[in-house]
Amino acid sequence: MASGKEQEEDGVYGGLHVDKHVEYVKSLDKRHNEIEYWMTEHLRVSGIYWGLVALHLVGRQDTLNREQVIAYVKSCQNSDGGFGGHVGHDSHLLYTMSAVQILVMYDALDQIDGAKVVSFVSGLQDDAGEVSGDQWGEKDTRFAFISVAILSFFGATDRLNTDGIVDYVCRSMNYDGGFGSQPGGESHAAQVYTCVAALAILGRLDAVDRERLSSWLAERQVACGGLNGRPQKLEDVCYSWWVLSSLQVLGRVHWIDRARLCDFILSAQDTDAGGIADRPGDIADVYHTCFGLCGLSLAGFDKFPLEEIDPVYCMPAKIIERAGLRSWVDKIPKSWNDK
């Protein structure tokens, strides 16, 4: 965590518009007259998760009404135990993950039927060990990670065929050290995060080609200081999270120019209305606001005391510690204890 504050004006610290970002997150559920509000209805639960993480990172986690948020999240749980992205929407692992993360941050996981969640998640794994996102059967390394992460909150990873998940993840590894969405898929920074995080929770980081993967991730930094998700693509603030989270687990965050990355993230802020966009000049959204702040935390931004983010669970490290899940750190291969 950064140690001090360098305040330039009210709510602005070293170029980070803290107060405006807080107001931006607060405003998101009050924009009922905007078409974007209704077009993103299916992302409502995840939107709350992104906003809540952002608020935690700047120390304003009490901004949202805790009881109202918990009640809304609970209303999105379906009879199969999973959660939809909004009330009445079909269950999916993506939104189940966001719902569980929100409840854990509010220390309210005991307010839902955990056994039904465990049953829903474990029921999406097939005999080969591969995991679907929902009843329709799409398989992806994202879902392998999410199933492991969700069940770790309930102490129920033994309900999964974890050897099958490790095998699926390893078969999705490429010659460059990166990981794709499935075996044969192109290496992509977001998929790298899901695979590295799954292996971290399961204590199987020994399966990673640390040198090749660290090099591939470090090469994602482009001339402007931002990061892209794969070669020949534009920089995007969200990769400040997807790339740095994996580098943090690998112990190689220092392989990129963190100061230039911080400058890039700050340049993508909406300094009038708050929020962070994918790149300078674009419209801010809560997704990039969350991951931009996560990137600043991981990069060691030192002008404001951002909370430490856990690079595996994408939640405040102190909350993961409270949940007893920072044990993944103790499972890092001893051979990685270098500089």
MOLINDA-V146438 format. One line per field, one symbol per residue. ss: DSSP state (a for helix, b for strand, c for the rest). phi: phi as a letter, one per 40 degrees, with the letter a starting at -180 (. if undefined). psi: psi as a letter, one per 40 degrees, with the letter a starting at -180 (. if undefined). A space follows every 10 residues. Layout:
ss=???
phi=???
psi=???
This chain:
ss=ccccccbbbc cbbccbbaaa aaaaaaaaaa ccccaaaaac aaaaaaaaaa aaaaaaaccc cccccaaaaa aaaaacbccc ccbccccccc ccaaaaaaaa aaaaacccaa accaaaaaaa aaccbccccc bbccccccbc aaaaaaaaaa aaacccaaac caaaaaaaaa acbcccccbc ccccccccaa aaaaaaaaaa acccaaacca aaaaaaaacc bcccccbccc ccccccccaa aaaaaaaaaa ccaaaccaaa aaaaaaacbc cccccbcccc ccccbaaaaa aaaaaaaaac ccccccccbb ccccbbaaaa aacccaaaaa accaaaccc
phi=.cbabbccad gbbfgccdcc cccccccccb bccbcccccb dcbdccccdc cccdcdccgb cccccdcccc cccccccccc gcbccadgcc caddcccccc ccccccfbcc cbcccccdcc ccccccccgc bccaccgcba cdcccccccd cccbgbcccb cccccccccc cccbccgcbb cadgcccadc cddccccccc ccgbcccccd cccccccccc cbdcgcbbca dgbccadccc cdcccccccc gbdccbcccc cdcccccccc ccbggbccad gcccaccccc cccccccccg dbcaccccbc ccbfaddccc cccgbccdcc ccdccccbc
psi=iieihghdih ehhfehgddd ddddddedee feehddddde deeddddddd dddddddeff eedihddddd ddddeehide eiiieiheii iidddddddd dddddeffde eigddddddd ddeehadeei hidaeeehii dddddddddd dddeffeeei gddddddddd eeiideeiia eiheiihhdd dddddddddd deffeeeigd ddddddddee hadeeiiiei ifiiihdded ddddddddde ffdeeigddd ddddddeeih edeiihidih eihiiddddd ddddddddef heehgiihhh edefihdddd ddefeeedde ehhdeefi.
